[in-house]
Amino acid sequence: MTDEPDRVAATLIRRARREAGLSQAELGRLTGIHSSVLSAYEHARRQPSVAALARIASACGQELRIDLPSAERSTVRAGRVLAQVLDLAEQLPYRPSRELAYPPLYRAAA
């Protein structure tokens, strides 16, 4: 899925509802969530809670499953990001300054 993080829930809700062949009003009756709120979820104007997502998935005949990334995958990804940052840093031009410039110090009146 290539959606922006803020649009993931919106895409999943819309897809589940359409695959179940439900209108927003029908889904609202099944879940107890007002159709205007479902519309806001589907247009990413609001973010649903996990409980709301579970109710929506259940009403659409699906199961909500949240897989957290394993520590090993997170470490591997962090390593890749670090390597990219270091590669970018090496591409920056190096311009050493002759002396350090400090801001002037002011003494408070006693």
N, CA, C and O atoms as a GROMACS GRO file, in nm:
protein
  440
    1MET      N    1   0.086  -0.118   0.000
    1MET     CA    2   0.000   0.000   0.000
    1MET      C    3   0.090   0.123   0.000
    1MET      O    4   0.181   0.135   0.082
    2THR      N    5   0.064   0.214  -0.092
    2THR     CA    6   0.151   0.330  -0.107
    2THR      C    7   0.089   0.457  -0.052
    2THR      O    8   0.139   0.567  -0.079
    3ASP      N    9  -0.019   0.444   0.025
    3ASP     CA   10  -0.086   0.563   0.079
    3ASP      C   11   0.000   0.634   0.183
    3ASP      O   12   0.087   0.574   0.246
    4GLU      N   13  -0.028   0.762   0.198
    4GLU     CA   14   0.034   0.838   0.306
    4GLU      C   15  -0.015   0.778   0.437
    4GLU      O   16  -0.125   0.723   0.443
    5PRO      N   17   0.065   0.786   0.543
    5PRO     CA   18   0.023   0.728   0.672
    5PRO      C   19  -0.113   0.778   0.719
    5PRO      O   20  -0.189   0.700   0.778
    6ASP      N   21  -0.147   0.905   0.696
    6ASP     CA   22  -0.274   0.959   0.741
    6ASP      C   23  -0.393   0.906   0.661
    6ASP      O   24  -0.507   0.919   0.704
    7ARG      N   25  -0.367   0.846   0.547
    7ARG     CA   26  -0.476   0.799   0.461
    7ARG      C   27  -0.491   0.647   0.463
    7ARG      O   28  -0.580   0.595   0.395
    8VAL      N   29  -0.410   0.576   0.537
    8VAL     CA   30  -0.416   0.429   0.538
    8VAL      C   31  -0.552   0.382   0.587
    8VAL      O   32  -0.616   0.300   0.522
    9ALA      N   33  -0.596   0.432   0.701
    9ALA     CA   34  -0.726   0.390   0.756
    9ALA      C   35  -0.838   0.425   0.660
    9ALA      O   36  -0.930   0.345   0.641
   10ALA      N   37  -0.833   0.542   0.599
   10ALA     CA   38  -0.937   0.584   0.505
   10ALA      C   39  -0.947   0.485   0.389
   10ALA      O   40  -1.057   0.444   0.351
   11THR      N   41  -0.835   0.448   0.333
   11THR     CA   42  -0.832   0.354   0.221
   11THR      C   43  -0.884   0.218   0.262
   11THR      O   44  -0.962   0.156   0.190
   12LEU      N   45  -0.842   0.170   0.379
   12LEU     CA   46  -0.885   0.038   0.425
   12LEU      C   47  -1.036   0.035   0.451
   12LEU      O   48  -1.103  -0.062   0.415
   13ILE      N   49  -1.089   0.139   0.513
   13ILE     CA   50  -1.232   0.143   0.544
   13ILE      C   51  -1.314   0.146   0.415
   13ILE      O   52  -1.411   0.072   0.400
   14ARG      N   53  -1.275   0.231   0.323
   14ARG     CA   54  -1.348   0.243   0.196
   14ARG      C   55  -1.344   0.110   0.120
   14ARG      O   56  -1.446   0.065   0.068
   15ARG      N   57  -1.227   0.048   0.115
   15ARG     CA   58  -1.213  -0.078   0.043
   15ARG      C   59  -1.297  -0.189   0.107
   15ARG      O   60  -1.365  -0.264   0.037
   16ALA      N   61  -1.293  -0.198   0.240
   16ALA     CA   62  -1.370  -0.302   0.310
   16ALA      C   63  -1.520  -0.282   0.289
   16ALA      O   64  -1.593  -0.378   0.264
   17ARG      N   65  -1.565  -0.158   0.299
   17ARG     CA   66  -1.708  -0.129   0.283
   17ARG      C   67  -1.755  -0.163   0.141
   17ARG      O   68  -1.860  -0.224   0.123
   18ARG      N   69  -1.676  -0.124   0.042
   18ARG     CA   70  -1.715  -0.150  -0.097
   18ARG      C   71  -1.713  -0.300  -0.129
   18ARG      O   72  -1.801  -0.350  -0.199
   19GLU      N   73  -1.611  -0.370  -0.078
   19GLU     CA   74  -1.604  -0.514  -0.102
   19GLU      C   75  -1.721  -0.587  -0.036
   19GLU      O   76  -1.767  -0.689  -0.087
   20ALA      N   77  -1.770  -0.534   0.077
   20ALA     CA   78  -1.886  -0.594   0.144
   20ALA      C   79  -2.016  -0.552   0.077
   20ALA      O   80  -2.122  -0.605   0.110
   21GLY      N   81  -2.010  -0.458  -0.016
   21GLY     CA   82  -2.129  -0.411  -0.086
   21GLY      C   83  -2.222  -0.330   0.001
   21GLY      O   84  -2.344  -0.335  -0.015
   22LEU      N   85  -2.165  -0.253   0.094
   22LEU     CA   86  -2.244  -0.174   0.188
   22LEU      C   87  -2.233  -0.025   0.156
   22LEU      O   88  -2.129   0.022   0.111
   23SER      N   89  -2.341   0.046   0.180
   23SER     CA   90  -2.335   0.192   0.173
   23SER      C   91  -2.286   0.243   0.308
   23SER      O   92  -2.279   0.166   0.405
   24GLN      N   93  -2.252   0.369   0.315
   24GLN     CA   94  -2.210   0.425   0.444
   24GLN      C   95  -2.324   0.419   0.545
   24GLN      O   96  -2.300   0.395   0.663
   25ALA      N   97  -2.446   0.441   0.499
   25ALA     CA   98  -2.562   0.435   0.589
   25ALA      C   99  -2.580   0.294   0.644
   25ALA      O  100  -2.607   0.276   0.763
   26GLU      N  101  -2.566   0.194   0.558
   26GLU     CA  102  -2.580   0.055   0.603
   26GLU      C  103  -2.470   0.018   0.701
   26GLU      O  104  -2.495  -0.044   0.804
   27LEU      N  105  -2.348   0.057   0.668
   27LEU     CA  106  -2.236   0.030   0.758
   27LEU      C  107  -2.256   0.101   0.891
   27LEU      O  108  -2.223   0.047   0.997
   28GLY      N  109  -2.308   0.222   0.885
   28GLY     CA  110  -2.336   0.297   1.007
   28GLY      C  111  -2.436   0.226   1.097
   28GLY      O  112  -2.419   0.222   1.218
   29ARG      N  113  -2.542   0.170   1.036
   29ARG     CA  114  -2.641   0.097   1.117
   29ARG      C  115  -2.580  -0.028   1.179
   29ARG      O  116  -2.611  -0.062   1.293
   30LEU      N  117  -2.492  -0.097   1.105
   30LEU     CA  118  -2.431  -0.220   1.156
   30LEU      C  119  -2.330  -0.194   1.267
   30LEU      O  120  -2.313  -0.275   1.358
   31THR      N  121  -2.263  -0.080   1.260
   31THR     CA  122  -2.154  -0.052   1.355
   31THR      C  123  -2.196   0.041   1.467
   31THR      O  124  -2.129   0.045   1.571
   32GLY      N  125  -2.304   0.116   1.448
   32GLY     CA  126  -2.342   0.216   1.548
   32GLY      C  127  -2.262   0.344   1.533
   32GLY      O  128  -2.262   0.430   1.622
   33ILE      N  129  -2.192   0.358   1.420
   33ILE     CA  130  -2.114   0.478   1.391
   33ILE      C  131  -2.192   0.560   1.289
   33ILE      O  132  -2.231   0.507   1.184
   34HIS      N  133  -2.217   0.686   1.317
   34HIS     CA  134  -2.295   0.771   1.228
   34HIS      C  135  -2.230   0.778   1.090
   34HIS      O  136  -2.107   0.780   1.078
   35SER      N  137  -2.313   0.781   0.986
   35SER     CA  138  -2.260   0.782   0.849
   35SER      C  139  -2.173   0.905   0.821
   35SER      O  140  -2.082   0.897   0.739
   36SER      N  141  -2.200   1.017   0.887
   36SER     CA  142  -2.115   1.135   0.867
   36SER      C  143  -1.974   1.112   0.924
   36SER      O  144  -1.876   1.162   0.870
   37VAL      N  145  -1.967   1.036   1.031
   37VAL     CA  146  -1.836   1.002   1.089
   37VAL      C  147  -1.764   0.904   0.997
   37VAL      O  148  -1.643   0.917   0.976
   38LEU      N  149  -1.838   0.806   0.943
   38LEU     CA  150  -1.776   0.713   0.848
   38LEU      C  151  -1.724   0.787   0.725
   38LEU      O  152  -1.616   0.756   0.674
   39SER      N  153  -1.800   0.885   0.679
   39SER     CA  154  -1.755   0.967   0.566
   39SER      C  155  -1.626   1.041   0.601
   39SER      O  156  -1.533   1.047   0.520
   40ALA      N  157  -1.620   1.096   0.722
   40ALA     CA  158  -1.499   1.167   0.764
   40ALA      C  159  -1.381   1.071   0.772
   40ALA      O  160  -1.269   1.108   0.736
   41TYR      N  161  -1.404   0.947   0.817
   41TYR     CA  162  -1.298   0.846   0.819
   41TYR      C  163  -1.250   0.816   0.677
   41TYR      O  164  -1.130   0.812   0.651
   42GLU      N  165  -1.345   0.795   0.585
   42GLU     CA  166  -1.310   0.758   0.448
   42GLU      C  167  -1.242   0.871   0.371
   42GLU      O  168  -1.171   0.845   0.274
   43HIS      N  169  -1.263   0.994   0.412
   43HIS     CA  170  -1.198   1.107   0.347
   43HIS      C  171  -1.078   1.159   0.427
   43HIS      O  172  -1.024   1.265   0.398
   44ALA      N  173  -1.038   1.082   0.529
   44ALA     CA  174  -0.921   1.113   0.613
   44ALA      C  175  -0.931   1.248   0.684
   44ALA      O  176  -0.830   1.312   0.712
   45ARG      N  177  -1.053   1.290   0.712
   45ARG     CA  178  -1.071   1.412   0.791
   45ARG      C  179  -1.067   1.381   0.940
   45ARG      O  180  -1.044   1.469   1.022
   46ARG      N  181  -1.091   1.254   0.973
   46ARG     CA  182  -1.082   1.207   1.112
   46ARG      C  183  -1.011   1.072   1.111
   46ARG      O  184  -1.016   0.999   1.012
   47GLN      N  185  -0.943   1.041   1.221
   47GLN     CA  186  -0.876   0.911   1.234
   47GLN      C  187  -0.956   0.824   1.330
   47GLN      O  188  -0.983   0.866   1.442
   48PRO      N  189  -0.995   0.704   1.288
   48PRO     CA  190  -1.073   0.617   1.374
   48PRO      C  191  -0.987   0.554   1.484
   48PRO      O  192  -0.866   0.537   1.468
   49SER      N  193  -1.053   0.520   1.594
   49SER     CA  194  -0.985   0.446   1.699
   49SER      C  195  -0.970   0.301   1.654
   49SER      O  196  -1.033   0.259   1.556
   50VAL      N  197  -0.889   0.224   1.725
   50VAL     CA  198  -0.874   0.083   1.693
   50VAL      C  199  -1.007   0.011   1.714
   50VAL      O  200  -1.043  -0.078   1.636
   51ALA      N  201  -1.080   0.049   1.819
   51ALA     CA  202  -1.211  -0.013   1.844
   51ALA      C  203  -1.307   0.013   1.728
   51ALA      O  204  -1.380  -0.077   1.687
   52ALA      N  205  -1.308   0.136   1.675
   52ALA     CA  206  -1.394   0.168   1.562
   52ALA      C  207  -1.353   0.088   1.439
   52ALA      O  208  -1.438   0.038   1.365
   53LEU      N  209  -1.223   0.078   1.416
   53LEU     CA  210  -1.175  -0.002   1.302
   53LEU      C  211  -1.218  -0.147   1.315
   53LEU      O  212  -1.257  -0.209   1.216
   54ALA      N  213  -1.211  -0.202   1.437
   54ALA     CA  214  -1.250  -0.341   1.459
   54ALA      C  215  -1.400  -0.360   1.431
   54ALA      O  216  -1.439  -0.460   1.370
   55ARG      N  217  -1.484  -0.265   1.475
   55ARG     CA  218  -1.628  -0.274   1.449
   55ARG      C  219  -1.657  -0.265   1.300
   55ARG      O  220  -1.742  -0.339   1.249
   56ILE      N  221  -1.588  -0.177   1.230
   56ILE     CA  222  -1.608  -0.161   1.086
   56ILE      C  223  -1.566  -0.288   1.013
   56ILE      O  224  -1.639  -0.338   0.927
   57ALA      N  225  -1.450  -0.342   1.048
   57ALA     CA  226  -1.402  -0.465   0.984
   57ALA      C  227  -1.499  -0.580   1.009
   57ALA      O  228  -1.530  -0.654   0.916
   58SER      N  229  -1.546  -0.594   1.131
   58SER     CA  230  -1.639  -0.701   1.166
   58SER      C  231  -1.769  -0.688   1.087
   58SER      O  232  -1.821  -0.788   1.036
   59ALA      N  233  -1.822  -0.568   1.076
   59ALA     CA  234  -1.946  -0.546   1.002
   59ALA      C  235  -1.929  -0.576   0.853
   59ALA      O  236  -2.025  -0.610   0.785
   60CYS      N  237  -1.805  -0.563   0.803
   60CYS     CA  238  -1.777  -0.592   0.662
   60CYS      C  239  -1.737  -0.737   0.641
   60CYS      O  240  -1.700  -0.777   0.530
   61GLY      N  241  -1.745  -0.817   0.747
   61GLY     CA  242  -1.711  -0.959   0.736
   61GLY      C  243  -1.562  -0.986   0.734
   61GLY      O  244  -1.518  -1.089   0.684
   62GLN      N  245  -1.485  -0.894   0.790
   62GLN     CA  246  -1.341  -0.909   0.794
   62GLN      C  247  -1.293  -0.903   0.938
   62GLN      O  248  -1.368  -0.869   1.029
   63GLU      N  249  -1.168  -0.936   0.956
   63GLU     CA  250  -1.107  -0.933   1.088
   63GLU      C  251  -0.995  -0.830   1.088
   63GLU      O  252  -0.915  -0.823   0.995
   64LEU      N  253  -0.991  -0.749   1.193
   64LEU     CA  254  -0.884  -0.651   1.206
   64LEU      C  255  -0.766  -0.719   1.274
   64LEU      O  256  -0.779  -0.774   1.383
   65ARG      N  257  -0.651  -0.715   1.208
   65ARG     CA  258  -0.530  -0.772   1.265
   65ARG      C  259  -0.420  -0.668   1.252
   65ARG      O  260  -0.396  -0.615   1.143
   66ILE      N  261  -0.356  -0.638   1.361
   66ILE     CA  262  -0.248  -0.539   1.360
   66ILE      C  263  -0.117  -0.611   1.387
   66ILE      O  264  -0.098  -0.668   1.495
   67ASP      N  265  -0.029  -0.608   1.290
   67ASP     CA  266   0.102  -0.669   1.305
   67ASP      C  267   0.205  -0.562   1.334
   67ASP      O  268   0.227  -0.472   1.252
   68LEU      N  269   0.267  -0.571   1.449
   68LEU     CA  270   0.372  -0.477   1.483
   68LEU      C  271   0.503  -0.529   1.424
   68LEU      O  272   0.526  -0.650   1.421
   69PRO      N  273   0.588  -0.439   1.378
   69PRO     CA  274   0.715  -0.485   1.321
   69PRO      C  275   0.801  -0.550   1.428
   69PRO      O  276   0.804  -0.506   1.543
   70SER      N  277   0.870  -0.655   1.388
   70SER     CA  278   0.958  -0.722   1.483
   70SER      C  279   1.079  -0.633   1.510
   70SER      O  280   1.111  -0.543   1.433
   71ALA      N  281   1.144  -0.659   1.622
   71ALA     CA  282   1.261  -0.580   1.659
   71ALA      C  283   1.371  -0.596   1.554
   71ALA      O  284   1.443  -0.501   1.524
   72GLU      N  285   1.383  -0.716   1.497
   72GLU     CA  286   1.486  -0.740   1.397
   72GLU      C  287   1.460  -0.658   1.270
   72GLU      O  288   1.552  -0.598   1.216
   73ARG      N  289   1.334  -0.655   1.224
   73ARG     CA  290   1.302  -0.575   1.106
   73ARG      C  291   1.322  -0.427   1.133
   73ARG      O  292   1.369  -0.353   1.046
   74SER      N  293   1.287  -0.383   1.253
   74SER     CA  294   1.305  -0.242   1.288
   74SER      C  295   1.453  -0.207   1.289
   74SER      O  296   1.492  -0.099   1.243
   75THR      N  297   1.536  -0.295   1.340
   75THR     CA  298   1.680  -0.271   1.345
   75THR      C  299   1.739  -0.267   1.205
   75THR      O  300   1.823  -0.182   1.175
   76VAL      N  301   1.696  -0.358   1.120
   76VAL     CA  302   1.745  -0.361   0.982
   76VAL      C  303   1.705  -0.232   0.911
   76VAL      O  304   1.787  -0.172   0.841
   77ARG      N  305   1.580  -0.189   0.928
   77ARG     CA  306   1.535  -0.065   0.864
   77ARG      C  307   1.612   0.055   0.918
   77ARG      O  308   1.652   0.142   0.841
   78ALA      N  309   1.634   0.060   1.049
   78ALA     CA  310   1.710   0.170   1.108
   78ALA      C  311   1.852   0.173   1.052
   78ALA      O  312   1.907   0.280   1.028
   79GLY      N  313   1.910   0.056   1.031
   79GLY     CA  314   2.044   0.049   0.972
   79GLY      C  315   2.047   0.103   0.831
   79GLY      O  316   2.142   0.172   0.793
   80ARG      N  317   1.944   0.071   0.752
   80ARG     CA  318   1.936   0.122   0.615
   80ARG      C  319   1.922   0.274   0.613
   80ARG      O  320   1.986   0.342   0.533
   81VAL      N  321   1.840   0.326   0.703
   81VAL     CA  322   1.820   0.471   0.710
   81VAL      C  323   1.950   0.539   0.751
   81VAL      O  324   1.987   0.642   0.694
   82LEU      N  325   2.020   0.483   0.848
   82LEU     CA  326   2.148   0.540   0.892
   82LEU      C  327   2.248   0.541   0.777
   82LEU      O  328   2.319   0.639   0.758
   83ALA      N  329   2.254   0.432   0.702
   83ALA     CA  330   2.347   0.427   0.588
   83ALA      C  331   2.313   0.535   0.485
   83ALA      O  332   2.403   0.597   0.429
   84GLN      N  333   2.184   0.558   0.461
   84GLN     CA  334   2.144   0.663   0.367
   84GLN      C  335   2.183   0.801   0.418
   84GLN      O  336   2.229   0.886   0.341
   85VAL      N  337   2.165   0.824   0.547
   85VAL     CA  338   2.202   0.953   0.606
   85VAL      C  339   2.352   0.976   0.595
   85VAL      O  340   2.396   1.085   0.559
   86LEU      N  341   2.430   0.872   0.624
   86LEU     CA  342   2.576   0.886   0.615
   86LEU      C  343   2.620   0.910   0.471
   86LEU      O  344   2.712   0.988   0.446
   87ASP      N  345   2.556   0.842   0.375
   87ASP     CA  346   2.587   0.865   0.233
   87ASP      C  347   2.558   1.011   0.194
   87ASP      O  348   2.637   1.074   0.124
   88LEU      N  349   2.445   1.062   0.240
   88LEU     CA  350   2.412   1.201   0.210
   88LEU      C  351   2.511   1.297   0.275
   88LEU      O  352   2.551   1.396   0.214
   89ALA      N  353   2.551   1.267   0.398
   89ALA     CA  354   2.646   1.353   0.469
   89ALA      C  355   2.779   1.358   0.396
   89ALA      O  356   2.844   1.463   0.392
   90GLU      N  357   2.821   1.246   0.339
   90GLU     CA  358   2.949   1.242   0.266
   90GLU      C  359   2.943   1.327   0.138
   90GLU      O  360   3.046   1.373   0.090
   91GLN      N  361   2.824   1.347   0.084
   91GLN     CA  362   2.810   1.424  -0.038
   91GLN      C  363   2.809   1.574  -0.014
   91GLN      O  364   2.823   1.652  -0.108
   92LEU      N  365   2.793   1.616   0.111
   92LEU     CA  366   2.794   1.758   0.143
   92LEU      C  367   2.935   1.814   0.129
   92LEU      O  368   3.032   1.747   0.166
   93PRO      N  369   2.947   1.934   0.077
   93PRO     CA  370   3.082   1.993   0.066
   93PRO      C  371   3.136   2.025   0.206
   93PRO      O  372   3.063   2.068   0.295
   94TYR      N  373   3.265   2.004   0.222
   94TYR     CA  374   3.330   2.032   0.350
   94TYR      C  375   3.399   2.166   0.341
   94TYR      O  376   3.488   2.185   0.257
   95ARG      N  377   3.360   2.259   0.424
   95ARG     CA  378   3.421   2.392   0.427
   95ARG      C  379   3.461   2.425   0.570
   95ARG      O  380   3.379   2.474   0.648
   96PRO      N  381   3.584   2.398   0.605
   96PRO     CA  382   3.624   2.429   0.743
   96PRO      C  383   3.631   2.580   0.764
   96PRO      O  384   3.677   2.654   0.676
   97SER      N  385   3.586   2.626   0.879
   97SER     CA  386   3.596   2.768   0.909
   97SER      C  387   3.728   2.793   0.980
   97SER      O  388   3.783   2.705   1.046
   98ARG      N  389   3.778   2.915   0.966
   98ARG     CA  390   3.909   2.947   1.024
   98ARG      C  391   3.902   2.957   1.175
   98ARG      O  392   3.991   2.909   1.246
   99GLU      N  393   3.798   3.017   1.224
   99GLU     CA  394   3.784   3.028   1.369
   99GLU      C  395   3.636   3.019   1.404
   99GLU      O  396   3.549   3.043   1.321
  100LEU      N  397   3.611   2.983   1.526
  100LEU     CA  398   3.473   2.971   1.572
  100LEU      C  399   3.415   3.108   1.601
  100LEU      O  400   3.482   3.195   1.658
  101ALA      N  401   3.293   3.127   1.562
  101ALA     CA  402   3.228   3.256   1.586
  101ALA      C  403   3.126   3.237   1.699
  101ALA      O  404   3.030   3.161   1.686
  102TYR      N  405   3.149   3.308   1.807
  102TYR     CA  406   3.058   3.300   1.921
  102TYR      C  407   2.975   3.426   1.927
  102TYR      O  408   3.023   3.533   1.890
  103PRO      N  409   2.852   3.415   1.973
  103PRO     CA  410   2.772   3.536   1.986
  103PRO      C  411   2.828   3.622   2.098
  103PRO      O  412   2.886   3.569   2.193
  104PRO      N  413   2.810   3.753   2.090
  104PRO     CA  414   2.864   3.840   2.195
  104PRO      C  415   2.790   3.816   2.327
  104PRO      O  416   2.670   3.791   2.329
  105LEU      N  417   2.864   3.824   2.436
  105LEU     CA  418   2.806   3.807   2.568
  105LEU      C  419   2.772   3.944   2.625
  105LEU      O  420   2.852   4.037   2.617
  106TYR      N  421   2.658   3.956   2.681
  106TYR     CA  422   2.616   4.080   2.744
  106TYR      C  423   2.603   4.057   2.893
  106TYR      O  424   2.550   3.955   2.936
  107ARG      N  425   2.652   4.152   2.970
  107ARG     CA  426   2.639   4.142   3.115
  107ARG      C  427   2.512   4.214   3.158
  107ARG      O  428   2.482   4.324   3.111
  108ALA      N  429   2.440   4.153   3.246
  108ALA     CA  430   2.320   4.216   3.299
  108ALA      C  431   2.359   4.324   3.394
  108ALA      O  432   2.455   4.310   3.470
  109ALA      N  433   2.284   4.435   3.390
  109ALA     CA  434   2.312   4.545   3.481
  109ALA      C  435   2.284   4.500   3.623
  109ALA      O  436   2.182   4.436   3.651
  110ALA      N  437   2.375   4.534   3.712
  110ALA     CA  438   2.361   4.490   3.853
  110ALA      C  439   2.272   4.578   3.932
  110ALA      O  440   2.251   4.554   4.051
   0.00000   0.00000   0.00000
